[in-house]
Every structure is written in structure tokens, then in C-alpha cells.
Amino acid sequence: MGLPSLTYKITIHKPLNIKIITSKSPRLIIFIAGMQKLFKIHFRFSLCLVVLIWCSGAAFADTPTVHISAKPVWINALKPYNQRPSGRTIERGFYYALIEQQVQVEKQADYNHIIREIVSETGIQNASQISVSFDPAYERLDFHDITVWRDGKPLNRLKASAFKVLADEQDLSNFIYQGSFSALCILDDIRKGDRIEYSYTITGRNPILNGKFCSNLYFQWGTPISHHYTAVIASSQRKLNFKTFNKVPKPVISQNNGLTTYAYEGFQIPPVHDDDNQPSWYDERGIIQVSEFNTWGDVVNWALSINPPSLNIRGDLGSRIAQLKKEAGANKEKYFRAAVRTVQQEVRYMGIEIGEYSHRANNPEKVFKQRYGDCKDKSLLLVSMLKANDIDAQMVLVNADMNEHVDQYIPTAYAFNHAVVTANVNGKQVWVDATMDNQGGEGTDIYFPRYGKGLVLKAGNSALTTIPPAKGGSITAEDIYTIKNVKSPVLFTVKTTYAGDETDYIRGKLESSGMAETEKNYLDYYSKIYNKIEAKDSIIVKDDLKKNILTTIETYKVGDFLKKDSTSDKFTADLFANVINNQFPSITSRTKTPVSVTYPYDANYTIKVVLPGGWDINEAHDAISRDYYHYESNFSSAGDTLSLNYKLSFLKDNVPVNKLDEFRTDIKKLNNTSLGYSFSYTPDEVAKPATVNSILVLIAFLVTVALIVLGVWLYQRETPGIVFAYGSTFVPLGGWLIVVAVFLGGMVVSSVWGLSSQNYFNITSWNSAAVKNIAEHRFLIILETLGNIIVACYAMFCLALLLNRRDILPQYIIGFFVFRAATSLAVYYVAFNLYGTVSDLAMQALVGSFIVAAICVPYFRKSSRVHETFIVPYPPYNYSYEGPGTEDARG
């Protein structure tokens, strides 16, 4: 389109399964289609070189030059400002003391004045060169000065010979040639403390806009700015529309000599830091949008005037249209699909976007004959072919970065960076991206990316159109490990089925990479997980083009799947759902922007392990549902097969900032528990059910006996110097003490029940827990087991003291309540660290233990009823009876 170049974000499931996270331009599909290796790109360099040489020679007989001239007289003077930003905010060793930009709309001139200050040696490396990009097809570059200030003295560095003018084709790797150049000046002898000041003017506008002015002016950069000044100067008769985004100062508007100046001035502007995971539409920078277009209808009329569909088509294109009509007959849907396939498959993506062709499409006949074109070329070609058979079709302008967020812009020609097509086929509105290839499906059933909103180029249209979201594709993957015995390699089979747009993508990737390279990439991926793995057979590919479903089947032999434990002679294996885990982005506590996720994404992933003799496991289910994603896992077994099924769907294209802590906690929990699974077995006992953990049973038995002995000993200790006097002061059990007795009895029952119902003594729970940290898991089992035993014995001991009104009850029952609260807290802490979360029941138990302790401890310390009731010493005959007229008697 000739608009701002696009960037692409990619995540890797495995070597071949790349997924576009944010809905970028379908140029990406052409770009990736040329990949021979993952991130090692082999483009048709010779083609690009020929195009580059041809375009350079055809468009520019002479190398563009940099002119030296005085500053323009129309610029506004600024008051000096010399305050530095905080040293804490300075990165890369320099900051901008001044960024000044003045735009003279009537003179078609942009004046720029920049001052950089070097504060460290790093800044010398990063800020000692000047580079200005311009398009000599319609722009002239004039430098006015380059001055290095050192110790308050100016050093003139402006020399025409110091500039190297280089072709600046950053989009050539995406098969786009724009004809832009960069004037590069590398400064000599730059030192720490220098101030580099330079100014230049770029004169000229793209004639394709027919004199209308549009621009996006940035008021915030990735480096601190002490003083920023932006002014737009235009005739008072020219109506300009403005919109600002984020933190931009209010403009000061003034008029002089028939010109209106809109001035924006700010001081100490902090840098903006983009996060690698943020959505493409998210931008925190201060931006000033200026446009002379009043409505979207004005943009439609302008776009139609430069890109009208061809009506009288001749030549090769006319012949092809006649052929397609003949083959389709009266079937409009068949003709539509044939026309789409012709443009997508036979016309490669390559854009020569010099000058006005940044927005003007080439003639469809020319595009078809040369068999290449960019998005607008291919879209106009398809529209013309469809109209030639009376199918109503229009070009649509979209923004592949902003998607539906494009509606936040005011009407402007610069709101879009991609062109697509919409057509009415037999009453059905269909959306097509002509730059995509390898699309399966029949008739009008083809995938269209989620661009959200677009501007349909149809006479009379004056608003953005909401594009209905297409049904997303899906990935269904199944990994099967077949274990014959502990000595033989494990047969590892991977079956992956792609549907919808996932099929379109993988089909193109397989075609471009070739099977030999694909098989190597896959094997390299799995070798990072298993050291001893080798391919058993070639990859099988089954492609149903009509249904648009593609299946790949891989088979490997894994020699180190099972690992022997030297102490127990058991064989163990660890499984992990990498396919799911790879979809989760990296989120840290420092992430302050929305985080982009793959959308749409719908994966169904299953790990199966076939083991002779079968399995005896407890089924497990886990699920997390948020408004931006849904996760579900189910673990089960049937016969000799263990099945671990995972489902993940992203429901939005990003996780908002206020949900990042929640999402990070979810990811930690899933990685620690649900995504991993470990199992172990002894070959001779493969088919036997789970047995009792005898070691833990022995420990529990010994601890119980020890506690009983301790309780009897404590109970029978004689209370020295205490005389128990029966008489009128004796207070029997009653009141709240009855409630305490019932509570202690309940604690004994609940603790014993917990020991018997929670499978603490089950060897399967001990050895085959689906957790990554097995040591922590076993510690938690021991902690809960011994905690329940001690609580049960302790409660029984206190109950015996209470029923016998023993004088030592208060001190021991206070210890019981404190111990129970401390144990609950310890179990909660360990469980939370292990699993990342705990159940509501565990939280209620923890809170309840602290509430009971908070009530009962003060009661048993201060209650007069307690002090008067629990006065019986040991031995029980250590008492005296003091009645009227009697003497002290002891028995």
C-alpha cells in the first residue's frame, strides 16, 4: 500500500507450526512462504537484486543528492530551554535536548531541528551518526547546519561530502520496493559531553494526495526529550482536522499574515518503552493526527479516483476471463472461486511502490501480464475480474495492525496499510484477501483474517464497515507413546490435524520448506526433549483441499523415554504439554501493557501412553475459564492406555493490564500442576494395582504410639503441692465447656477420617503425582499425614483432661489451639507454593483454625469458670474435705 511498513510477531509451537499472534498483513504469508529454515530466510535474492537495480536505474538516472542551504525564513523562533532530564531516565547514553518539527503545509515543507547530548561513552556509539530518510521521487532534502558543541564552543561539521546517500529499502525482504533513500552522515571525533545539533528541511509531498494534507506527528519517542516543539502552519482558509492520542499538550493557536499556526510544546517528556508482547494496535506514545479529509466519504471518493476498476479488459487478462466464464458457465460461485485462485496462485506478491504508486494500483492488465503486484494491485485485479462477470465487488482498505481499532482515527488516507476485496456472490457477502495463497475450501467457503473494520470503496459509502469475523481454524494434535518393554525403544507417533486457516498456513509452509527440510526441523525440535530419538518413517501428509483439512503423521523411536531410579529399581517418565505451554506469553511483574496472545486459537492436544498391563490411576479434571481464554484438562485411563487431554482457546487478542496478575498466576499454576504428569512402575508389577506406602504407614504407626505413650506420661505426672478440696466451691462441667468437649471429639473424628479418605498412604499418590516438583509434593503428604495424627492424638488427650476436670487442661488446650492453627498455616503455605493456588475449602479451614484459636485461647486463660472447674490434681486422691467442724483429712 505504500503506507507504514509492517512488523510481524510469531510464536513457535514446533518447527512447522508457526502462528500469527496479531492479525498482520497477509504479506506475512508470502514472506514466510519463502522460508527454507525457521528464522533462516533464503529469499530469491537474485530477483530482488534485479528489481533493485532496474528500479534504481529507471527511476533515478543520478544518485539523489543532499543540498546545503540556509534555514527557511518561515519557521517560528523558540525560547531556549536548558534543563536536563533526570539521570535515572537516560538510556543508551544520550538524550534529546530538543526535538523541533515545524510543518509548513502551503510550502509542502517539514523543518526539523534536533539537539542530542552525549552523557556517556555508550552515547558516543549510539548517537554519533545522523540518518534522514527521504523519497527523491517527490522530496528534496536540504541540510542547514551540523554543529558539535564542546565546552561551549561550536564546531562546524556540515559538509556535503560527509553524506553517503544509500538505498533505504527496509521492506525489500517483504517483496516491497519503495524507492526511498537515506542520507547518512557519520560524525568524527565525538566525545562524552558533546552536544550534537543539526537541522534540515524536507520539501515536497506525494502528489497522489492531490494537494490534501495528512500526517501523523509523534510527540514522544523511546528516548527522554527535554524540550519538544511541534507546529503545523497552514493557510487560514485550509480546514485541518486534529486528534491527539495519549499525553499531548494542548495547542496554542495563533494567526499571522493569513496563516494559522497550531503549536504543541512540552518539556521533560519521558521515554516510551514498547513491550515485545503488546498487541500491534497498542501505542502509548503521544501522537498528533492531522487530516484535511472531513469524512470517510471523502477518503472513499479520493481512493476511487485513483483506483477505478478496469471495465474494458483486453489482452492476456481478457482471454483468461473468457476462459473462466466458459468453464464456470452460469455458476457464479464457481467463477468467483476460479478468479480468486487465479489471483492468489498465479500472481506473486511484489510491490514497486515508487511515488504515487504508494497508493495508486497498477493497471490490472499490466499486473496480470507481469504476474506480480502488491496488495492493492492484486485486489484491483480481482475486483476487475469479478465485475467482468457481473459480480458486484469492491476494494476494501483495512489496517492489518489496528484491525477494529482503526475506528479511533479521524478520516485520513493514512489510516490503512492493506487492501482486500469484498464481493456479493449469489446474495452472500464474501470477504477475500487476494494476497493469501494455498487457500483450501470450495466456492465462497474460504478463510478471511480478522481485520475488524474496513473502508469499502463504493460510491456513496461514508463510514467504516464492520467485517464479520470468519470462523477460525483449529489444531488437533495427538502424541502416542507405545511402550513394549523397558529395554526396547518407545514408539512415538505424532498425529496433527489442521482445519480452516491453520490448514491454509501449514499447507504453504510444507510447500515452501519441502519434506526433507520439514522432517529435519521436526526431528531437531524433538531432540531437544529426548536425547536418543530418531525418525522411524517419513512424514505422511494427507491434504483434503475441498474440506480444507490437512493431517500430518510422524513416527519416531525414543531410546531414553523411561529412566531408571537406581535406589528403587523403578522406571519413571515425565510428560509435559509443551504444545499448550508454548502458547502462554512471558509476563513479568514489570509488564505494564496489554499482552498479545494468539487469536483466534483453538487447540485440542492429547498425550497417550500405551503400557502393557494397564493403569490404575484416579481420574483428574482441571479447568480455568476467563473472559479472554479457556483451559481444560482431563486425565483418564482405559485398559492399557493413559490419556492426558488438554484444550486451550483464546477468546480475545490480548490480556488487559488489569488481568495480568491473574493470568500470570494461572500460568504458574498450570505449569506446576496440570500441564505435567509423571509416572513410575516396576516391570514385574506393571499390571498390579497401586499398593500401600509401607514406609509412610510405619512412620505414622511409630508416631501414633509415641504420642499415646507421651499422653499417658503427661497425664500421670503428679501435681506437686496441690490440694483438691471438695465442697461448696466445686464447679461441675457446663456452659461453653460442653461445646469445647464436642469440638474436641469432632476433631478426633475429622482427623481420622481425613487420614483414611485422602489416600495419604497410597503408593500411586506418592510416586505418580502429576506435579513437576515431586519432592515438594511428598513433603506435603508427610506434613498433612503427621499433622492429622498429632491433631487427633492431641485432641483426644485434651478431651480426657477436660472430662476429668484436670488442673493441667488450660495450658495444654491452649497449646492445642495454637498448634492446630500453625499446622493449618504450614499446609496452606506449602500447597500454595507447589500448586500456585489452593481450594476454597483449604482457605476456610485455615481461617477457621485462627478464629477458633482467637476465641478459645483468651477464654481458657482468663475465664473464672475455667479456673474454678479444672482443679483436680494427679493422683486423684490428693484432696481434702473441709466441712464445718472437721479437720483436714487426706487419703
C-alpha positions, 0 to 999 in steps of 0.5 A: 500500500505504500503506507507504514511498513509492517512488523510481524510477531510469531510464536513457535509451537514446533518447527512447522507450526508457526502462528500469527499472534496479531492479525498482520498483513497477509504479506506475512504469508508470502514472506514466510512462504519463502522460508527454507529454515525457521528464522533462516530466510533464503529469499530469491535474492537474485530477483530482488537484486534485479528489481533493485537495480532496474528500479534504481536505474529507471527511476533515478538516472543520478544518485539523489543528492543532499543540498546545503542551504540556509534555514527557511525564513518561515519557521517560528523562533523558540525560547531556549530551554536548558534543563536536563532530564533526570539521570535515572531516565537516560538510556543508551547514553544520550538524550534529546535536548530538543526535538523541533518539527515545524510543518509548513503545509502551503510550502509542502515543507517539514523543518526539523531541528534536533539537539542530542547530548552525549552523557556517556561513552555508550552515547558516543556509539549510539548517537554519533551518526545522523540518518534522514530518510527521504523519497527523491521521487517527490522530496528534496532534502536540504541540510542547514547546519551540523554543529558539535558543541564542546565546552561551549564552543561550536564546531562546524561539521556540515559538509556535503561530502560527509553524506553517503546517500544509500538505498533505504529499502527496509521492506525489500525482504517483504517483496516491497520496493519503495524507492526511498533513500537515506542520507547518512552522515557519520560524525568524527571525533565525538566525545562524552559531553558533546552536544550534537545539533543539526537541522534540515528541511524536507520539501515536497509531498506525494502528489497522489494526495492531490494537494490534501494534507495528512500526517501523523506527528509523534510527540514522544519517542523511546528516548527522554526529550527535554524540550519538544516543539511541534507546529503545523502552519497552514493557510487560514482558509485550509480546514485541518482536522486534529486528534491527539492520542495519549499525553499531548499538550494542548495547542496554542493557536495563533494567526499571522499574515493569513496563516494559522499556526497550531503549536504543541510544546512540552518539556521533560517528556519521558521515554516510551518503552514498547513491550515485545508482547503488546498487541500491534494496535497498542501505542502509548506514545503521544501522537498528533493526527492531522487530516484535511479529509472531513469524512470517510466519504471523502477518503472513499471518493479520493481512493476511487479516483485513483483506483477505478476498476478496469471495465474494458479488459483486453489482452492476456487478462481478457482471454483468461476471463473468457476462459473462466466464464466458459468453464464456470458457465452460469455458476457464479460461485464457481467463477468467483472461486476460479478468479480468486485462485487465479489471483492468489496462485498465479500472481506473486506478491511484489510491490514497486511502490515508487511515488504515487504508486504508494497508493495508486494500483497498477493497471490490472492488465499490466499486473496480470501480464507481469504476474506480480503486484502488491496488495492493492494491485492484486485486489484491483485485479480481482475486483476487475475480474469479478465485475467482468462477470457481473459480480458486484465487488469492491476494494476494501482498505483495512489496517492489518495492525489496528484491525477494529481499532482503526475506528479511533482515527479521524478520516485520513488516507493514512489510516490503512496499510492493506487492501482486500476485496469484498464481493456479493456472490449469489446474495452472500457477502464474501470477504477475500484477501487476494494476497493469501495463497494455498487457500483450501475450501470450495466456492465462497467457503474460504478463510478471511483474517480478522481485520475488524473494520474496513473502508469499502470503496463504493460510491456513496459509502461514508463510514467504516464497515464492520467485517464479520469475523470468519470462523477460525481454524483449529489444531488437533494434535495427538502424541502416542507413546507405545511402550513394549518393554523397558529395554526396547525403544518407545514408539512415538507417533505424532498425529496433527490435524489442521482445519480452516486457516491453520490448514491454509498456513501449514499447507504453504509452509510444507510447500515452501520448506519441502519434506526433507527440510520439514522432517529435519526441523521436526526431528531437531525440535524433538531432540531437544526433549529426548536425547536418543530419538530418531525418525522411524518413517517419513512424514505422511501428509494427507491434504483434503483441499475441498474440506480444507483439512490437512493431517500430518503423521510422524513416527519416531523411536525414543531410546531414553523415554523411561529412566531408571531410579537406581535406589528403587529399581523403578522406571519413571517418565515425565510428560509435559504439554509443551504444545499448550505451554508454548502458547502462554506469553512471558509476563513479568511483574514489570509488564505494564501493557496489554499482552498479545496472545494468539487469536483466534486459537483453538487447540485440542492436544492429547498425550497417550501412553500405551503400557502393557498391563494397564493403569490404575490411576484416579481420574483428574479434571482441571479447568480455568475459564476467563473472559479472554481464554479457556483451559481444560484438562482431563486425565483418564485411563482405559485398559492399557492406555493413559490419556492426558487431554488438554484444550486451550482457546483464546477468546480475545487478542490480548490480556488487559493490564488489569488481568495480568496478575491473574493470568500470570498466576494461572500460568504458574499454576498450570505449569506446576500442576496440570500441564505435567504428569509423571509416572513410575512402575516396576516391570514385574508389577506393571499390571498390579494395582497401586499398593500401600506406602509401607514406609509412610504407614510405619512412620505414622504407626511409630508416631501414633504410639509415641504420642499415646505413650507421651499422653499417658506420661503427661497425664500421670505426672503428679501435681506437686503441692496441690490440694483438691478440696471438695465442697461448696466451691466445686464447679461441675462441667457446663456452659461453653465447656460442653461445646469445647468437649464436642469440638474436641471429639469432632476433631478426633473424628475429622482427623481420622477420617481425613487420614483414611479418605485422602489416600495419604498412604497410597503408593500411586499418590506418592510416586505418580503425582502429576506435579513437576516438583515431586519432592515438594509434593511428598513433603506435603503428604508427610506434613498433612499425614503427621499433622492429622495424627498429632491433631487427633492424638492431641485432641483426644488427650485434651478431651480426657483432661477436660472430662476429668476436670484436670488442673493441667487442661488450660495450658495444654488446650491452649497449646492445642489451639495454637498448634492446630492453627500453625499446622493449618498455616504450614499446609496452606503455605506449602500447597500454595507454593507447589500448586500456585493456588489452593481450594476454597475449602483449604482457605476456610479451614485455615481461617477457621483454625485462627478464629477458633484459636482467637476465641478459645485461647483468651477464654481458657486463660482468663475465664473464672469458670475455667479456673474454678472447674479444672482443679483436680490434681494427679493422683486423684486422691490428693484432696481434702474435705473441709466441712464445718467442724472437721479437720483436714483429712487426706487419703 
